[in-house]
Amino acid sequence: MPRFAADHFAANQRLLPPYLAIAQEVGCSPAQLAIAWLLHKAPHILPIPGTSRVDHLLDDLGADAVRLSPEVMARLEALINQHTVAGNRYNDQANREVDTEVFV
């Protein structure tokens, strides 16, 4: 997973503090913010979170109650996007095996 290679991981870690600040400002957990963000993006996007713990599932379900203003959505989109996240999502072999966007 290229995004977790040392050089990319360090760059991506810098996105975490402002993301956590937005979650705190909105009054939700970071996981709820991620799910709510997807729910607010478009009606055809349906996040399917995976978890092995009931407490995480309950937290995830709370994302439905999170309301994000257009201003918060814009901040999230500006913070985390194809230009700010370092490294590819998949390695070369996986990119050949899945139908995914590769941003240049």
Secondary structure, DSSP 8 states (H G I E B T S, - for coil): -GGGSHHHHHHHHTTHHHHHHHHHHHTS-HHHHHHHHHHHH-TT-------S-HHHHHHHHGGGG----HHHHHHHHHHSSTTTS-S-SS-HHHHHHS------
